[in-house]
């Protein structure tokens, strides 16, 4: 940060527009100059909104001696004033720059001539008063502390701002500046002022997006404001969750994804509404009332309902045809002045639709029904009424299903062939099952609204909303009653049914996608099994079992094919034993595909006979979902050229145990198969969520940039395929990365990308030391020659280039480069050194320091937030080999097998969660068929404290202790009860 401040001052001396980041870094130094000027003027009155007590001039004078200001100090003052004004005025960056520049010139002229200073005292006092008011609301820094620095975890202000130059983007501030107030001097989360919390969307609507988002997600408005701004600034979810916790009130990644989905939906509604407005305006059918109605829509259902009458059709609606006949006036007269209405005057024998009184009454009825169905107050009443009444969804077997659909498909929906449930109590998986049956033409689905709702609705309309303004004759009241019945049955009920079905389906899809994401995260974060030589087995019957032996570093040592289930099992056993002994391999990984059960029994029998002695061989079963897809992909062809695709599957199966994360990111996550109804939900939503989960897992685990693959780099926050490819090319051309600063030299990696990815990229210091020592000893190495040539070309910048080649021990931690200055000050505060990172001595010093003051006071002392300090503490105290995946379960290795027939009711077993759904959890208990724990048996009391999550769910890979409740051998179904989580 000191270097950032010096660069900003140099730019100010050259009278060039400076970036806002330099402004923020100089707020503390500029505030001292403001305090010195406070003795010159005195405000006339206190602003009513500012309730803080005014600071006396005597206290301000104690903060520093009064000295004569130089022109350079005047520039600092002008920059400070410009920043304070910008924080509360949402103007464009160009306007802000011009205003700051004009203000700077004005202040310089004012300081040069004392005569001009005396001519306009009132104007100057007003300007100073305005600045002081804004500063007191937004940025009240301590006046005497000239060394106060903006916390590195802060986000930026309302205004959009330019990115800094390349040599300065390490400390790039995101456009959401966290406000610092007197109640929160260290920048803790605080509600922003009313004027600063407004979010201006590109497409304006009649509703506030912050308020609507807060209502739908149950998040405080100030948090929603911060989240919107962070997403508008292209911040990734992993970066926000780890380095901007104070702005989002410590929300987790799943909640952020839900908020982003809701935000995208609201923006899509606004986009579609404006598209309809432009279309109707072009057609000349846009009225002021219609415009306001469209701008007030918050959902797609409301938008479709408003636009329905204006869709171009061949005949138009019944109400439109009646209006074309001129009956709209009669309908309005019936409501406003029924005593003057004479329907006989509208009869025209030669006009179809007006020839008889009955036709006229029908036309008026259609117009009234249309008016009732489009009235917002009426719809709000019926919606609120349905919330407190019994509304059920029913499904039954379709009449034509038996003729066109296979009987096996019909049997799958046996539970829903005569199904009825309250829409408030129905489960998400039931909605998805009903929808699938309806799409397959097997089920017929309808929403049933009771007659009591209709009767109460009609009574309310007659007595309140649609009561005629005056006495209406019985024949006119009959028309009104018929209009209410027609509107309710023909227009309102279908609308409500569509809304109910759409809302239920949308919620079920979101829940299904969220469950898929949770399962995927649990699977990706399965604890790796490093340091072992593994044999991967892809089972098969006719084409044999494919074998692949990989080294502890995932190198392919041997591949082969054995035929275990064709009468050659004994002869093939000798080959397997020879391979295991030759490569000293004692772990076998079997895929769970075809012939898995027979292959497992084969190896279990040999292990029980101690056939592989002196090796103590164990085996495990892993999911091979997606292995066949990956084996024929271009990525697999590039990684294993010339190898048969079937053998590639065996390699992939073995690597899934050695490093699950690195292997499972190589193909589309939806092929992993740990979801529910994944083909029935929105594929766009599914892909976005799963990609975000993969990005989150890879980023939080971190990658060693000098040894990781290009595929893994693609999923780091802030990177993509092109940037990952450029990083690999730079590494191959220039040698390994010495520190994170060298990432700035990679083509296509700009300031924003560096900010997002830098904290998740690790650089192994032992590897760098080995590389640097080899460079010193071998002067003829290619990398050193390249470095010398680079230094010769740089000329005067040689020293700067040399500085970027200095290793930084903080680069192997999770600490972001923007917080390095705070981390160094924290080390100095506790008496630690960079050499002690990850050692027990460092943990001891941290505990002693925090035991005296606590993390909150320590954060205040370091001018940062507790959340940022916690990240720094974690980075300094975690061992060099720390991996968050060690807290998750490892694969279950075993030596024997149990059959389904051996199970008895009441038997207590241990198993591993295979898949989690909305109705229960499937557990592999080692009998070849997974058992089901119904969701009602998964309670909070049975979960350990570390496992109690928002969904009370279990994820794939977790070990559980279960009790057998029921065994249905003919249907191969096992019912289990959860006892505890191991």
C-alpha positions, 0 to 999 in steps of 0.5 A: 500500500505505501507504494500505491500511495507514492504512485498516486501522489506522483500522478497528482503532481503531473496534473493527470487524472488519477484512479480511484484506488489511489484516492482511497489509499490517500484518504487518511493523509488527506483527512489530516489536512481537512482537520487543519482547515476546520479552524477556518470556518464554522458551520451555521447549523447542524444537518438534521440527519446527522445525529452525532455530536459535533467535534469541538475545534479544540480537539481537532487542533490537538491532532497535529500542528498547524503548518502552512500548506504546500501546493502538493498538500492542496492537491491531496485535499482536493483529491480527498474532497473529490472522493468524499463527494463521489461516495454519495453521488452515483454519477458516471466516472467521466463526470466524477473525473471532471468534477474532481479536476475542476475542484482541484483547480478551484482549490489551487487558485483559492490557496494562491490568492488570499484576496479571492478567499475573502471575496466568496466566504459564503460559497466556500463555507457552503461547499466545505459544509457539504463536504463535511456532511458527506464525510461524516456519513460515509468516511469519518477517519481519525484525523490525526492518524496519517497511517490509516490504510483502507482494509484490503478486504473492502469492496468499492463504492457506488460508482463504476471505476477504471482498472489500474495500470498493470504495474498496480493491479495487485491492490485493485479495489472492487467497485463496491467500497465498504463504507466506514462509519463512526459506529464501525470504524474498521469497516464492519458490515453496516447499513449504507445510507439511503441515498447510497443503497440505490441500485440502478439497473439498465432496465428500470421497473416500477419495483426496487430490485433490492427490496424484491430480492430481499423479500424473496431470499429473506436476506437483509436489504444491505446485504442484497445491495452488496451482493448485487454490486459484487456480481455486477463487478464480475466477482466470482462466488469463491472469491466473495465467500472467502475474501468478502465475507463482511460484505455478505454477512458470512453467507455460504456459497449455496446461498449466494448461488440461490441469490444469483439465480433469483437475481437473474430471474428478476432481470430476465423478467425486466428484460422480457417486459421491456421487450414487450413494451417495445413491441407494443409501442411499435404496433401502436397499442401501448397505453399509459395504463398498459405501460405501468402494468407491464413495468409492475410485473415481477414474475413471468406469470404476471407478465404473460397474464398482462400481455395475453389480450394483446397477442396477435391471434386469428380471432382474438379473445371473446372480450376483444370481439365484443369490444369491436362491436362497441359493447365496452361502453355498456359494460362500464355503464353497468358498473358506474351508472346502471340506472341509465343502461338500456341494452335494447338500444344496442340491438342491430339486426344486421350485425352478427353479435348484436342482432339479439338481446341475448347476444348483447348480454353475452358480449357485455358478460365477456367484457366484464369477465375480462375486466375482472380477471385482469384487475390487480386487486381482484387477483391479489384477493383470490391469491391471498384467499387460496393461501388460507384454503385447501388447494390440492393437486391430483394425478390419475392414470391417463386413459390412453396410456396403456395403448401407447406406453410400455407397461413397465413404464406405467408400473413406475408411476404406480404411486401416482395413479390415484394421487392427491395432496395439498399443494402446501404439503407436497414434496419436491420429488413428488412434483418432479415425478408427476411432471415426468409422468405427465410428459410421458402421457402416462398421468393426467394432472390437475389442480383442484380449487374447492367451491368454497373459494369460488363462493367467497370470491363471488361474494366479495366481488359483489359486495366490495370490488365490483358492486355497481354504483347505484341501483341495478335491475335484476336482469343487470345483476344477473349479467354481473353474476354470470360474468363473475362465474365466467371469469372465475371458471374460464380465466382466473382458475386456469391462471391460478393453476398455471401459477401453482404448477409453475411455482411448484415446478420451479421450487422443485427444480431448484431444490433438485439442482441444489441437491445435485450440487451438494452431492457433487461437492461431497464427491469432489471433496472426497479425501484423496489416497496419495502415495499408493500404487493402485490397480484400476479394474473396469469389470466386464463379461464378454470383453473381459476386465480391463486393468490399469496400474498407476504409480503414486504420481498417477503415471501409467505403469501397465495396462492389460485385459483379463477374462475372469468370468469366462472359465479362465479365472484360475489362470488369470489369477496368476497374471494378476498376482504377478502384476501386483507383486511386480509393482508392489501394488496392494490396493485394487479399485473396482468400478461399479458397472457391469459385472461389478458384483462378480468381480468383487466376489472374485477378488474377495475370494482370493483375498480371503484365501491369502492368495496374494501373500506376502501382500495384504491386498484390499479393494474398494468400489467406486462409481465409474459414472462418466468414465466411458464418456471421458475415455473417448473425449479429446481430452483423454486422447490428448492425455493418453494418446495411442491407448485403447479407450477401454483401458483409459476407463480403467486408468480413470477408475484408479485415479478417482481414488488417488485424486478424485477432484483432479479426475472428476473435473475432466468431464461434464459434472452432470454425467457423474450421476449423483442427482435426481431427475437431472434430465427433467430440470432446466439444463441451463440452471443445472449446468450453471450450478454444477460449474459453479460448484466445481469452481468452488471446490477446485478454488477452495482446495487450491492448485499448485500452479507449477505442477497442476494440469490445464484442465484443473486450472480452467476451474479456478475462479477468474480463469477459463480455458484460454487463460489456463492454456496461456498459463501452461504455455508461459510455464513451459516457455519461462520455467516455473512461477517463482511468485504470484506476481509473475501471473501478471505477465501471462497473456490475457490475465488482466487485473480482474482475473488476477484479483479473482484467481491469485488467492487460490493459486499456490506456489510450493516454496520447496519446489522453487528453492530446488529450481533456484538452486539448480539455476545458480549451479547450472549457468547454461540452463535454458531458463537462466538464458531466457532470464538474462535475455529478458533482463538485457531487453528491460535495460533500466527496468532490470531491477524491477524484473529481478524483484519479481523473481524473489520467492514469497513464502506467503504465496503458498498460503490462502492469503490474498496478495491484497492482504500481504501488507496486513499479514506482515504487520500481523507477523510483526505484532505477534513476533513471528517470521515468514520462515515459521509459516505452518509450523507449531511455533507460529500456532503458539504465537498466534494463540498467545496473541489472540488470548490477550486481546481477541481477534476483534481488537487485534483486527482493529489494531491492524486496521482490518476486519475480523474476517480478513484477519481470520483468513490470514491466521488460517494461512499462517497456521495451516501446515504446508501440506494442508488439504481441506479434503482431509476432513472428508471421508476416504473410500471404504476399503474391505476384504470380504463380501456380504450377500443380500440373502445374508441380511436380517432385520435388525442387523446393524451395519456400516456403509457409505452414502452412495447418493442423496435425494429429496426423499432419502439417502441411498447407502452402499452396505456392501451387498451389491444393492444400495439400501434406502434411508427414508428422509423421515429417519434423518433427523438433527439428533442423529447427525454430529455437530459438524454434519448438521447442515441447513438441509439436514442431508448426507452427501456421497462418501460419508460413512454411516451406521445403519440398521436393517428395517426391511429386506425385499429380496424379489424386488431387491429393496432394502430399507434402513434406519440411520443410527449415527454418522461415523 
